[in-house]
Amino acid sequence: MTALLADPVSEVVIAAQTLLERRTGAPVTLLDPVDLGGSGRTIVLRVRCAENPYLLARTLVIKQVRELSAGSHARSAAVYAPGSPVEAPENGDLVDTAFLREAVSYQFANALARDSRPGPELIAYDLEARLLVLADLGDATPIASLLVRSDESTVTNSLMAMAQAMGRMHAATVGREEDFTALLRRAGVEKYHSSIAEQVGATMPKVPGLLERELGVEVTPELANRVGHAVRLFDGGRYRAFSPSDLCPENIIVNGEGVQFLDYEWGGFRDATLDLSYALTSYPGCLCDIELTPERSAAMIEAWRAEVIGMWPQLADDQLLASGLLEAQLMWVWLSTYWFLPDDHARIAAAREHHLSVPRSTALLVRWRALEASAVRTGEPEVADHARSVADALERHWG
């Protein structure tokens, strides 16, 4: 983190002061901005409230979305966009939509009970200025650093705590999709409601050709249909709940209140098994590797299930849950392979780096071997054979 004094930081601070003065009806003075490491299209600052109405905390976090640049969109494209970064629209539609969706997600989360809120409280916002003022979560530890530097029991406990926090968020938001949709509509973003599903859906039909062309692996129609069913979990599914969606380890922190999720630009409702399977796939939007032994994965699943089973009692059926998670895991592994198998240097460069980052050859191989192991445990030989074939081909491909 770096202390900052010059523009455009001062512009963001002044805008936040003005916004807070309108909200509180009292003078507000914000000092000592510290850069918290926003992306190329955002400025994220921690500021101190020197002149402070009684309802404001001593420190706050300000986030303002600035103009969209080509480099900025590469970051978003690495997460969900079906094509390479150069296929992105050149206008501001994506960045405006991302900000509005994030603002709506924070508004929605504010209505939750404090112990179910997935991240920081929203203090104030200005949709026109693309400005958010958030509660400061204080000194927090990125979960990635806990997962790479700790002993085995601490790693397992951290992953279980993350899964538990995820399940608590899911349980608290079941049945509230209409509330979220109403907020989206009020902000004017209802037409982007299914953008993630559309992008992922456009990508999946391309994967069989990619696997055959790059690795010589054929995909059966039955397996392709299974993946297509998993894609429908974005817009459908039996276990719908709110998700921040961008669940990379750099967006997950641990502080005195437990695990917190950050960055809601893709926030929305989808089948909750997509979130848990995303973690069980070692975060396929990143090039990272977490040692997920069968015992550790099982512990994560049980921690999540304990929080949601009251809302979805059918998940007490081990086979039902395992089969659903496997289907979602298969889809995530396909998507990660589509992103990172080709020699697309722009996309690879856009992938986030953190303590868990590994070469793409390692990340993809680990994900396919993990999928194979999950399929064997779940009793699904077709998925296991497919995963084994791809993993063997990857070993030959990268020697």
C-alpha positions as CSV (number, residue, x, y, z in Angstrom):
1,M,0.0,0.0,0.0
2,T,1.3,3.5,-0.9
3,A,0.3,6.9,0.4
4,L,-0.9,9.1,-2.3
5,L,-1.2,12.9,-2.5
6,A,-1.6,13.9,-6.2
7,D,-4.4,13.9,-8.7
8,P,-6.5,12.1,-9.7
9,V,-6.6,10.8,-6.2
10,S,-7.5,14.2,-4.8
11,E,-10.4,14.4,-7.2
12,V,-11.7,11.1,-5.8
13,V,-11.3,12.2,-2.2
14,I,-13.1,15.5,-2.9
15,A,-15.9,13.7,-4.7
16,A,-16.3,11.3,-1.7
17,Q,-16.3,14.3,0.8
18,T,-19.1,16.0,-1.2
19,L,-21.1,12.8,-1.4
20,L,-20.8,12.1,2.4
21,E,-21.7,15.7,3.2
22,R,-24.9,15.4,1.2
23,R,-25.7,12.1,3.0
24,T,-24.9,13.3,6.5
25,G,-25.8,17.0,6.3
26,A,-22.6,17.8,8.1
27,P,-19.0,18.8,7.1
28,V,-16.7,15.8,6.3
29,T,-13.0,16.0,5.9
30,L,-11.1,13.0,4.4
31,L,-7.3,12.9,4.8
32,D,-4.3,10.6,4.2
33,P,-5.4,8.6,1.2
34,V,-3.7,5.3,0.9
35,D,-3.8,3.3,-2.4
36,L,-5.3,-0.2,-1.8
37,G,-4.4,-1.4,-5.3
38,G,-7.3,-0.9,-7.7
39,S,-7.2,-2.2,-11.2
40,G,-6.4,0.0,-14.2
41,R,-9.9,1.2,-14.4
42,T,-10.5,1.9,-10.7
43,I,-9.0,3.9,-7.9
44,V,-9.4,2.3,-4.4
45,L,-8.3,4.3,-1.4
46,R,-8.4,4.1,2.4
47,V,-9.0,7.5,3.9
48,R,-9.1,8.9,7.4
49,C,-12.1,10.9,8.6
50,A,-10.6,14.0,10.3
51,E,-13.9,15.9,10.6
52,N,-16.3,13.2,11.3
53,P,-20.1,13.1,11.9
54,Y,-21.0,10.6,14.6
55,L,-22.3,8.0,12.2
56,L,-19.0,7.6,10.2
57,A,-16.2,5.3,11.1
58,R,-12.7,6.6,11.7
59,T,-11.5,5.2,8.3
60,L,-13.4,4.5,5.1
61,V,-12.7,2.9,1.7
62,I,-13.5,4.8,-1.5
63,K,-13.8,3.1,-4.8
64,Q,-14.3,5.1,-8.0
65,V,-14.5,3.5,-11.5
66,R,-12.7,5.6,-14.0
67,E,-12.6,5.4,-17.8
68,L,-12.3,1.9,-19.4
69,S,-9.0,1.2,-21.1
70,A,-7.9,-1.8,-23.2
71,G,-5.7,-3.0,-20.4
72,S,-8.6,-2.7,-17.9
73,H,-10.9,-4.7,-20.0
74,A,-8.3,-7.5,-20.3
75,R,-8.8,-8.0,-16.6
76,S,-12.6,-8.5,-17.0
77,A,-12.1,-10.6,-20.1
78,A,-9.9,-13.0,-18.2
79,V,-12.7,-13.6,-15.8
80,Y,-15.7,-14.2,-18.0
81,A,-15.6,-12.9,-21.5
82,P,-15.8,-15.6,-24.2
83,G,-13.3,-14.1,-26.6
84,S,-9.9,-12.5,-26.3
85,P,-9.6,-9.0,-24.8
86,V,-9.5,-7.4,-28.2
87,E,-13.1,-8.6,-28.8
88,A,-14.4,-6.3,-26.1
89,P,-16.6,-3.3,-26.9
90,E,-14.7,-0.1,-27.2
91,N,-17.4,2.0,-25.5
92,G,-18.1,2.3,-21.8
93,D,-21.0,-0.1,-21.7
94,L,-19.1,-2.9,-19.9
95,V,-17.5,-0.6,-17.2
96,D,-20.8,1.2,-16.6
97,T,-22.7,-2.0,-16.2
98,A,-20.0,-3.5,-13.9
99,F,-20.1,-0.5,-11.6
100,L,-23.9,-0.4,-11.5
101,R,-24.1,-4.1,-10.8
102,E,-21.6,-3.7,-8.0
103,A,-23.5,-0.8,-6.5
104,V,-26.7,-2.8,-6.6
105,S,-25.0,-5.8,-5.1
106,Y,-23.8,-3.7,-2.1
107,Q,-27.3,-2.2,-1.7
108,F,-28.7,-5.7,-1.6
109,A,-26.1,-7.0,0.8
110,N,-26.7,-4.0,3.1
111,A,-30.3,-5.3,3.7
112,L,-28.9,-8.6,5.1
113,A,-28.3,-9.3,8.8
114,R,-24.8,-8.3,9.7
115,D,-23.6,-11.8,10.3
116,S,-24.8,-12.9,6.8
117,R,-23.4,-9.9,4.9
118,P,-20.7,-11.2,2.6
119,G,-18.5,-8.2,2.6
120,P,-18.2,-4.5,3.7
121,E,-21.1,-2.3,4.4
122,L,-22.0,0.3,1.7
123,I,-22.0,3.8,3.4
124,A,-22.9,5.9,0.4
125,Y,-22.9,5.8,-3.4
126,D,-23.2,8.0,-6.5
127,L,-24.2,6.1,-9.6
128,E,-23.5,9.0,-12.0
129,A,-20.0,9.6,-10.6
130,R,-19.3,5.8,-10.4
131,L,-18.4,6.3,-6.7
132,L,-18.8,4.0,-3.7
133,V,-17.9,4.7,-0.1
134,L,-17.6,1.5,1.9
135,A,-16.9,0.5,5.5
136,D,-13.2,-0.2,6.1
137,L,-12.7,-3.9,7.0
138,G,-9.4,-2.9,8.7
139,D,-6.3,-4.9,8.7
140,A,-7.2,-8.1,6.8
141,T,-5.2,-11.0,5.4
142,P,-5.7,-12.2,1.8
143,I,-6.8,-15.8,2.0
144,A,-4.2,-16.7,-0.6
145,S,-1.4,-15.9,1.8
146,L,-3.0,-18.1,4.5
147,L,-3.3,-21.0,2.0
148,V,0.3,-20.9,1.0
149,R,2.2,-20.0,4.1
150,S,0.4,-22.0,6.8
151,D,0.6,-25.5,8.2
152,E,-1.8,-28.1,6.8
153,S,-4.4,-27.8,9.6
154,T,-4.5,-24.0,9.2
155,V,-5.0,-24.3,5.4
156,T,-7.8,-26.8,5.9
157,N,-9.5,-24.6,8.6
158,S,-9.2,-21.5,6.3
159,L,-10.8,-23.3,3.4
160,M,-13.6,-24.6,5.7
161,A,-14.2,-21.1,7.0
162,M,-14.4,-19.8,3.4
163,A,-16.9,-22.5,2.5
164,Q,-18.9,-21.8,5.6
165,A,-19.0,-18.1,4.9
166,M,-20.1,-18.8,1.4
167,G,-22.9,-21.1,2.6
168,R,-24.0,-18.5,5.1
169,M,-24.3,-15.9,2.3
170,H,-26.2,-18.4,0.2
171,A,-28.7,-19.4,3.0
172,A,-29.4,-15.7,3.8
173,T,-30.3,-14.8,0.2
174,V,-32.4,-17.8,-0.9
175,G,-35.8,-16.5,-2.2
176,R,-34.7,-12.9,-2.5
177,E,-33.9,-12.8,-6.2
178,E,-36.9,-10.6,-7.0
179,D,-35.5,-8.0,-4.6
180,F,-32.2,-8.0,-6.3
181,T,-33.8,-7.8,-9.8
182,A,-35.9,-4.8,-8.7
183,L,-32.7,-3.0,-7.6
184,L,-31.1,-3.8,-10.9
185,R,-34.1,-2.5,-12.8
186,R,-34.1,0.7,-10.8
187,A,-30.4,1.2,-11.7
188,G,-31.2,0.4,-15.4
189,V,-29.2,-2.8,-15.8
190,E,-31.9,-5.4,-16.2
191,K,-31.0,-6.0,-19.8
192,Y,-27.6,-7.3,-18.7
193,H,-29.2,-9.8,-16.3
194,S,-27.9,-12.9,-18.1
195,S,-24.6,-11.6,-19.5
196,I,-22.4,-14.1,-17.7
197,A,-24.6,-17.0,-18.8
198,E,-24.6,-15.8,-22.4
199,Q,-20.8,-15.5,-22.4
200,V,-20.2,-18.8,-20.8
201,G,-22.8,-20.4,-23.0
202,A,-21.1,-19.1,-26.1
203,T,-17.8,-20.5,-25.0
204,M,-18.7,-24.1,-24.2
205,P,-19.5,-25.2,-27.7
206,K,-16.0,-24.2,-28.8
207,V,-14.3,-26.5,-26.2
208,P,-14.7,-29.9,-28.0
209,G,-13.0,-28.5,-31.1
210,L,-10.2,-27.0,-29.0
211,L,-9.6,-30.3,-27.2
212,E,-9.5,-32.2,-30.5
213,R,-7.3,-29.6,-32.3
214,E,-4.8,-29.0,-29.5
215,L,-4.7,-32.4,-27.7
216,G,-6.3,-34.9,-30.0
217,V,-9.1,-35.7,-27.5
218,E,-12.6,-36.3,-28.8
219,V,-15.7,-35.3,-26.8
220,T,-18.8,-37.5,-26.9
221,P,-22.2,-35.7,-27.5
222,E,-23.4,-37.0,-24.2
223,L,-20.5,-35.3,-22.3
224,A,-21.1,-32.1,-24.3
225,N,-24.8,-32.2,-23.2
226,R,-23.7,-32.6,-19.6
227,V,-21.7,-29.5,-19.8
228,G,-24.5,-27.7,-21.5
229,H,-26.7,-28.6,-18.6
230,A,-24.2,-27.1,-16.1
231,V,-24.2,-23.8,-18.1
232,R,-27.9,-23.5,-17.4
233,L,-27.1,-23.3,-13.7
234,F,-26.2,-19.6,-14.2
235,D,-29.8,-18.7,-15.2
236,G,-31.6,-21.6,-13.5
237,G,-30.8,-24.4,-11.1
238,R,-32.6,-25.5,-8.0
239,Y,-30.3,-23.8,-5.5
240,R,-30.4,-20.1,-6.4
241,A,-28.7,-17.6,-4.2
242,F,-26.7,-14.5,-4.4
243,S,-23.0,-14.7,-5.4
244,P,-20.3,-12.1,-5.9
245,S,-19.3,-14.4,-8.8
246,D,-15.7,-13.2,-9.1
247,L,-14.4,-15.5,-6.4
248,C,-10.7,-15.3,-7.0
249,P,-8.5,-15.7,-3.9
250,E,-7.4,-12.0,-4.2
251,N,-11.1,-11.1,-3.6
252,I,-11.4,-13.1,-0.4
253,I,-9.9,-11.8,2.8
254,V,-9.9,-12.8,6.5
255,N,-10.2,-10.2,9.3
256,G,-11.5,-10.2,12.9
257,E,-15.1,-10.8,11.7
258,G,-14.1,-13.8,9.6
259,V,-14.0,-14.4,5.9
260,Q,-15.1,-11.5,3.7
261,F,-15.8,-11.4,-0.1
262,L,-14.9,-8.4,-2.2
263,D,-15.5,-7.1,-5.7
264,Y,-19.2,-7.4,-6.7
265,E,-18.9,-6.2,-10.3
266,W,-20.4,-9.5,-11.5
267,G,-22.6,-10.0,-8.5
268,G,-26.0,-11.7,-9.1
269,F,-28.1,-14.8,-8.5
270,R,-27.1,-18.2,-9.8
271,D,-27.1,-21.8,-8.6
272,A,-25.0,-21.9,-5.4
273,T,-23.2,-25.1,-6.4
274,L,-21.4,-23.0,-9.0
275,D,-19.6,-21.1,-6.2
276,L,-18.6,-24.1,-4.1
277,S,-17.4,-26.0,-7.2
278,Y,-15.5,-23.0,-8.3
279,A,-13.4,-23.2,-5.1
280,L,-13.1,-27.0,-5.5
281,T,-11.6,-26.4,-8.9
282,S,-8.9,-24.2,-7.5
283,Y,-10.4,-21.0,-8.9
284,P,-10.4,-21.6,-12.6
285,G,-10.5,-17.9,-13.5
286,C,-6.9,-17.6,-12.1
287,L,-3.7,-19.6,-12.7
288,C,-3.4,-20.9,-9.2
289,D,-3.2,-24.2,-7.4
290,I,-4.5,-25.2,-4.0
291,E,-3.7,-28.6,-2.7
292,L,-7.2,-30.0,-2.4
293,T,-6.9,-33.5,-1.1
294,P,-10.1,-35.6,-1.0
295,E,-10.3,-35.1,2.8
296,R,-9.9,-31.3,2.4
297,S,-12.5,-31.1,-0.3
298,A,-14.9,-33.2,1.8
299,A,-14.4,-30.9,4.7
300,M,-15.2,-27.8,2.6
301,I,-18.3,-29.5,1.2
302,E,-19.5,-30.3,4.7
303,A,-18.8,-26.8,6.0
304,W,-20.9,-25.3,3.2
305,R,-23.7,-27.9,3.5
306,A,-24.1,-27.3,7.2
307,E,-25.1,-23.7,6.4
308,V,-27.5,-24.4,3.5
309,I,-29.2,-27.7,4.4
310,G,-31.9,-25.9,6.3
311,M,-32.9,-24.1,3.0
312,W,-32.3,-27.1,0.7
313,P,-32.8,-30.3,2.8
314,Q,-32.5,-32.5,-0.3
315,L,-28.7,-31.8,-0.2
316,A,-28.5,-34.2,2.7
317,D,-28.4,-36.8,-0.1
318,D,-24.6,-37.3,-0.6
319,Q,-24.9,-38.7,-4.1
320,L,-27.2,-35.9,-5.3
321,L,-24.8,-33.2,-4.0
322,A,-21.7,-35.0,-5.3
323,S,-23.2,-35.4,-8.8
324,G,-24.3,-31.7,-8.9
325,L,-20.9,-30.5,-7.8
326,L,-19.1,-32.8,-10.4
327,E,-21.3,-31.4,-13.2
328,A,-20.4,-27.8,-12.3
329,Q,-16.7,-28.8,-11.8
330,L,-16.6,-30.3,-15.3
331,M,-18.0,-27.0,-16.7
332,W,-15.4,-24.9,-14.8
333,V,-12.5,-27.1,-16.0
334,W,-13.7,-26.8,-19.6
335,L,-13.9,-23.0,-19.2
336,S,-10.5,-22.8,-17.6
337,T,-9.0,-24.9,-20.4
338,Y,-10.6,-22.6,-23.0
339,W,-9.1,-19.6,-21.4
340,F,-5.6,-20.9,-20.8
341,L,-4.7,-23.8,-23.1
342,P,-4.2,-21.7,-26.3
343,D,-1.1,-19.5,-26.5
344,D,-3.2,-16.3,-26.0
345,H,-0.6,-14.1,-24.5
346,A,-3.0,-11.2,-23.8
347,R,-5.4,-13.4,-21.9
348,I,-2.6,-15.2,-20.0
349,A,-1.1,-11.8,-19.0
350,A,-4.5,-10.6,-17.8
351,A,-4.8,-13.5,-15.3
352,R,-4.4,-12.3,-11.7
353,E,-1.2,-13.2,-9.9
354,H,-1.1,-13.9,-6.2
355,H,0.6,-16.2,-3.7
356,L,-0.9,-19.3,-5.2
357,S,-0.1,-18.6,-8.9
358,V,1.6,-21.4,-10.9
359,P,2.4,-21.9,-14.6
360,R,-0.7,-22.6,-16.7
361,S,0.6,-26.1,-17.6
362,T,0.6,-26.9,-13.8
363,A,-2.8,-25.3,-13.2
364,L,-4.6,-27.0,-16.0
365,L,-3.1,-30.4,-15.3
366,V,-4.0,-30.2,-11.6
367,R,-7.6,-29.3,-12.5
368,W,-8.1,-32.2,-14.9
369,R,-6.5,-34.7,-12.5
370,A,-8.8,-33.4,-9.7
371,L,-11.8,-33.7,-11.9
372,E,-10.8,-37.3,-12.7
373,A,-10.5,-38.1,-9.0
374,S,-13.9,-36.4,-8.2
375,A,-15.6,-38.4,-11.0
376,V,-14.1,-41.7,-9.7
377,R,-15.3,-41.0,-6.1
378,T,-18.8,-40.0,-7.5
379,G,-19.1,-43.1,-9.6
380,E,-19.2,-41.4,-13.0
381,P,-16.8,-43.3,-15.3
382,E,-17.6,-41.3,-18.4
383,V,-16.4,-38.1,-16.8
384,A,-13.4,-39.9,-15.2
385,D,-12.3,-41.3,-18.6
386,H,-12.7,-37.9,-20.3
387,A,-10.7,-36.2,-17.6
388,R,-8.0,-38.9,-17.6
389,S,-7.7,-38.6,-21.4
390,V,-7.3,-34.8,-21.3
391,A,-4.8,-34.9,-18.4
392,D,-2.7,-37.5,-20.2
393,A,-2.7,-35.4,-23.4
394,L,-1.7,-32.3,-21.4
395,E,1.3,-34.1,-20.0
396,R,2.3,-35.1,-23.6
397,H,1.5,-31.5,-24.9
398,W,3.8,-29.8,-22.4
399,G,6.3,-32.6,-22.1
